[in-house]
């Protein structure tokens, strides 16, 4: 019979960048950080998460990917007067989401765990290569 993993016996530490205090403890700084998070940034982050999950997830279709690329362009990332950690994370997640959506749209095949319903099969002749992408260039498949 399998057993559950043992509980923590070592000193439990937060992971770097953790938003949450250690279990059972609340800190004033955590409460203040939670209150100071702008509602617009939270709304943009939620919209970004939802868009990526629904249109750029494991099951994909070209129409959805194209719509996701267009929607990502229209998501307004709030420019905060203070460059907080949340602001930087939102900007980075937005840029990463755009790169992933554009790359997925360019790769017209199903590969690994990502399935394109409009291209259900692998295409090793065309896509068994590394791809490169940048913010200003379309994806390129190296030969």
C-alpha positions in Angstrom: 0.0 0.0 0.0 1.3 3.4 -0.9 1.7 6.1 1.8 1.5 9.8 1.5 4.7 11.8 1.4 5.8 12.6 4.9 5.0 16.0 6.3 7.6 18.7 6.6 10.2 17.9 9.2 12.6 20.6 8.1 12.1 24.3 8.7 9.4 25.3 6.2 10.5 28.3 4.1 8.7 30.4 1.6 9.8 30.0 -2.0 11.6 33.0 -3.4 8.9 35.5 -4.6 6.2 33.9 -2.6 3.2 36.2 -2.0 2.1 34.2 1.0 3.3 34.2 4.5 4.3 31.0 6.3 1.2 28.9 7.3 -0.5 30.1 10.5 1.2 33.5 10.4 0.0 36.7 8.8 2.2 39.7 8.4 1.3 43.4 8.0 3.4 43.6 4.9 1.4 40.8 3.2 -1.9 42.5 4.0 -0.6 45.8 2.8 0.7 44.3 -0.4 -2.6 42.6 -1.1 -4.5 45.9 -0.5 -2.1 47.9 -2.7 -2.5 45.7 -5.8 -4.4 47.8 -8.3 -7.7 46.5 -9.4 -6.9 47.2 -13.1 -3.7 45.1 -12.9 -5.7 42.3 -11.3 -8.4 42.5 -14.0 -5.8 42.5 -16.8 -4.0 39.5 -15.2 -7.3 37.6 -14.9 -8.2 38.4 -18.5 -4.7 37.2 -19.6 -5.0 33.9 -17.6 -8.4 33.2 -19.0 -7.4 34.0 -22.6 -4.3 31.8 -22.5 -6.2 28.9 -20.9 -9.2 29.0 -23.2 -7.5 29.8 -26.5 -3.9 28.8 -26.2 -4.1 25.7 -24.0 -3.3 22.2 -24.9 -6.2 21.8 -27.4 -5.7 24.4 -30.0 -7.2 25.6 -33.3 -5.9 28.2 -35.7 -8.9 30.5 -35.4 -8.6 30.6 -31.6 -4.9 31.2 -31.8 -5.4 34.1 -34.2 -8.1 35.5 -32.0 -5.8 35.1 -29.0 -3.0 37.0 -30.7 -5.4 39.8 -31.6 -6.9 39.9 -28.1 -3.4 40.0 -26.5 -2.7 43.1 -28.6 -5.8 44.8 -27.2 -5.3 43.9 -23.5 -4.3 47.2 -21.9 -1.5 46.7 -19.5 -1.7 49.5 -16.9 1.4 51.7 -16.7 1.8 52.3 -13.0 3.6 55.3 -11.6 5.4 52.9 -9.3 7.0 50.0 -10.9 5.9 47.4 -8.5 6.7 43.7 -8.7 3.1 43.0 -9.8 3.4 45.5 -12.6 6.6 43.8 -13.9 5.1 40.3 -13.6 2.0 41.4 -15.5 4.2 42.9 -18.3 6.4 39.8 -18.5 3.4 37.4 -18.5 1.7 39.5 -21.2 4.9 39.4 -23.4 5.3 35.7 -22.8 1.7 35.0 -23.6 2.0 36.9 -26.9 5.2 34.9 -27.8 3.6 31.6 -27.0 0.4 32.4 -29.0 2.3 33.6 -32.0 4.6 30.5 -31.9 1.6 28.2 -31.6 -0.1 29.8 -34.5 3.0 29.5 -36.7 3.5 25.8 -35.8 0.9 24.2 -38.0 1.0 20.7 -36.6 0.3 18.7 -33.5 3.4 18.0 -31.5 4.0 16.6 -28.0 1.1 17.3 -25.8 -0.2 20.3 -27.8 -2.9 19.3 -30.3 -4.0 21.5 -33.2 -7.4 20.3 -34.3 -6.9 22.0 -37.7 -3.5 20.2 -38.1 -4.0 16.9 -36.2 -0.7 15.2 -37.3 3.0 15.9 -36.9 4.9 17.4 -39.8 8.5 16.4 -39.2 9.6 17.6 -42.7 8.5 21.1 -42.0 8.7 21.5 -38.2 11.2 19.1 -36.7 13.5 22.0 -36.0 14.1 24.7 -33.5 12.0 27.8 -33.7 13.1 31.3 -32.8 10.9 34.3 -32.1 11.2 37.8 -30.7 8.9 40.6 -29.9 9.5 42.2 -33.3 9.8 39.2 -35.6 7.6 36.4 -36.6 8.5 32.8 -35.6 11.3 31.3 -37.7 11.9 27.6 -38.0 15.6 26.8 -38.4 16.6 24.0 -40.9 
